[in-house]
Amino acid sequence: LLITEDPKEAAELSRKLEKRNQERQSATEKIISEVKVRLSAKRLEKIILEGSAEWPIGLLGLVAGKISEEHNRPALIYHQGKTKCVGSGRSNASFNLIKALMSAEPHLLEFGGHARAAGFSAIMDKIPAFYETLLKRAETEIIADKLIPTIEIDAEINSEEVNIETLRLLNSFAPFGEDNEPPVFLLKNLSVSKLRLVGNGNKHLKLILKDGRNKTTLGAIAFNLARSFTPPSGGINIGKTVDVAAEIIPDDWNGNNAVGLKIIDIKLK
């Protein structure tokens, strides 16, 4: 795709790439749903460990990341072979995943990674002992209060401060990553002026938010929050007043040279 000089070939390759990406997203969502069904039928432990022979190795990290994020605890997802399994894990700041795997090394064939993301392989017969070792470590390291989802707010700002000057200042602290998270800001009492579902499967919310105090209008995107905040699960609609926790990002949708919000969470008023 990147080296072809034929526009028709580039368009065809682009369509194939998009189709493959959609298939990958659908497969990932299917596995996530299967994991959630399993978890809903039993006691939720401090560490999640689930596996199946039907789950492709290439999707395990994506699934583990989503499950860990939604349940605010470490999650390890594995592909089950005839005698061995290969897995991927994701964690949050409350639990060092690679140290946990090191403590369980006698039960593993191979492992590697870092504090928040790791991979492993093991003999299937070792999985129960492996999980027991992880749970014992979690009992001493993960405080129950840490399992309650929280958002760390760096500052409360008003809508007028969401501008290009603020974005430039924030960018001076880049690059952002695991040890340098992008700042999250709290903006209160914004009115939902426009609202629509976007993305594959309508999973995301695209909003226009207005501040009645100073007439400021802000574009915002809320990734993967559509199901939580639209009927029947949620009650956000046009005219609602909300508080939002959000990052300040470039809003270059349709060629606009503006600044907008990437919403992390929404509080209905």
N, C-alpha and C positions, 0 to 999 in steps of 0.2 A: 504493500500500500504506500509506503513512504518513498519508494524508489521508482515506481512506475511513472511514465510520462504520458500515458494514455488516460484521458479523463474518463472514458467509459469503463476502462478496467478499474480505475480508482474507485468509481462509483459502485461498481459491482462488488469489489473487495470490501468497501465500506459497509454495504448492505449485509454481506456475509458476516462481517465482524460484529455488527449490531445484532444480528439474529443470534449469533453464538453467545453474545453477552446477555441477551434476554433469556436464552435457555439456561445459562449459568445462574442468573438471578432467580429464575423460577425453581430450579433444582435446589438452590440454597434455601429459599423460602419453604419449600416442601420439607426439607430436613429439619429446619427450625420448628415448624409446626409439629413434626413428629416428636421432637425432643420435649416441647412444651406439654404435649399430651402425656408423655411419660412422667414428667415432673409433677403434673397436676394430680396424678394418681398415687403419690407417695409423699412422705415427709421430705421437705427440702433441706438437704444437708448444707454445711458451710462450704463444701466443694462439690461441684457437679461433675459427674463422670458418666458418660453415655456412649454407646457404640452400636454399630450395626454392620453387617456384611454388605448392605445396600448403599452405604454412604461413601461416595467417591473421595479419595484421599485429597484431591485438589480443592475440595470445598470445606474441609474440616476447620481450617483456620478462620474462615469467614463465619461459619456457624458458631464456633467457640467464642469468637469476639462478640457476636450479637447476643448469645445466651448470657455471657458474662456481664455485658452491659445492662441487659434488661433485669437481671437478678442480682446485680451488684455483688458478685462473688466470683471466685475462680471457676472456670469451666474447662473441662478436658473432653474432647470428642474424638472417637477413634473409629477407624475402619477395621472390621474384624475379618481376618483371613481364616484359613483352615486351622492353623496352629499358632499364628502370630497376629499381632495387631500393630497398626501404625496410627499414631494420634497427634493431635495438636491442641495446645492449651493457651488460654488467655486469662489474664488476671488484672486486678486493679491495684492501687497503691497499697492496700492493706495486707497483701500477701505476696511474698517473693517466690515466684513460680520455679525459677531455676534452682533455688536453694532447696525447695521442697522436693524436686526431682532428684537432687543430689542425695537427700536423706533416704530416698526410696531406691537408690541405685541397685541394691541387690536383687530387686524385682524387675529390672529393666535390661534390655539388650543394648540400647543406645538412647541418648538424649542430648539435647543442646538447646541453646536459646539465651534468654535474659529474664529479668525480673517479671516482665509482664507478658512475654510471649515465648513459647517453647514447643519443641516437638519431641516425640519419644516413640520407641518401639518396645514390644514386650511379648513374651510367650503368653498366650491366652490364659493358661492355668495360673499365671502369676497375678492376673488382674485383681482378684479379691484382696490379696495381701498388699498389693500396690495401693489400692484405694484405702485400705485400712490405715496404712502408714500416712497417707496424705491427710486423712480425717483426724488422726491423732495430732499431727502437726498443726492443723487448722484450729483445733480446740484450744491450743495454747497461744496461737498467734492472731486469730481473727476474733475480735470482740463483737458481740452480738449487735451493738449499736452501729458498727461499721457496715453491717449488712443492709441497713436502711439507706435507700438511695438519697444522696445529698448532692447539691450543686454548690461549689465554692464560688461566691460572688466576690469579684475583686473591687468593685466600686459601684455605687449608684450614680447614674448620670441622667441628665435631661435630654430630650430629643434633639435639641439644637446642637448638642455636642457630637452627634453622629454626623460627621462631616469629613471632608477630604484632609483637613489639617490633622484631625485626630487619627485618621487612618495612616497618614504618613508617619506620625509619631509612633504609633504602634508597630509599624513595619521596621522602624529603626531597631526594634528589639528582636527581630527575626534572625535566624530561622526558628520556628516554633516546632516543638516535638515533645517527647515523653518528659524530659527534664526542664522544658521551657514551654509550658502550656500557654496557648493564646488567652489573653484576658477575657473574662466573662463579666458583662455589665448588667445591672438591673435597671430597667426602665418601667416606670409605673404609670398607670392610668392612661393607657393608649386605647383608642377606639378602632375597632375593626371596620375599615371602610370598604375593602374588597377582599374576597376570599375565593380561591379555587384550588382544586386538586390537580396535581401535576405528577409527572414521572410514570414509569412503568408500573402498572397496577394502581395508579392514583395513590401512592403511598405518602407523597409529600404535600405540604401546604404552601401555597404562594399567597402572601397577604400584603395588603396595603394598610398601614397603620397611621392614624392621625392623632395628633396631640391638640386637643381643643384649647389648650392654654396659650399656644403660640402659633397655631395653624401649621405646624411642621408635618410633612407627610414622609413616611419612610416605607421603602420596599423591604420585604422580609421573606425568608424561606425557612421552613421548618421541615427538615428531613426526617422521614419515617414517623411523623407524628399525626398523620391524617387519621389513622384508625382510633387514636386515643382522644382526639378532640373534635371529631365530627360524629353525628348520629350514626348508630344508636349508642356508641360508647361515650361520646362527649357532647358538649353543648355549645361549642363555639359557632357563632354565626355573625353576619353583618350587624353592626350596631353594638355588639358586646364590648364592654370595657375589660381590658386585660393588663396584667403585669407580665413582662417577659424577661427571661434571662437569656442573653444573646451575646454573640461575638460581632464585632464590626468588620464588615468585609466589603470588597469592591462589588458594586452592583452594575455589572456590564451586560445585563440581559438585553438582547436586541441592539447591541452596540452602544448602550448608554454608558456614559462616563460619570457614574454616580457612586454613592456609598449606601450600603444597606445593612441589614441584620441577618445573621444566621442564628435562628432561634434554637436554644437548647431546651427550654421548657416554657410553659405558659401557665399562668394562674388566672382563672376566670374570676371576675369580681361580682 
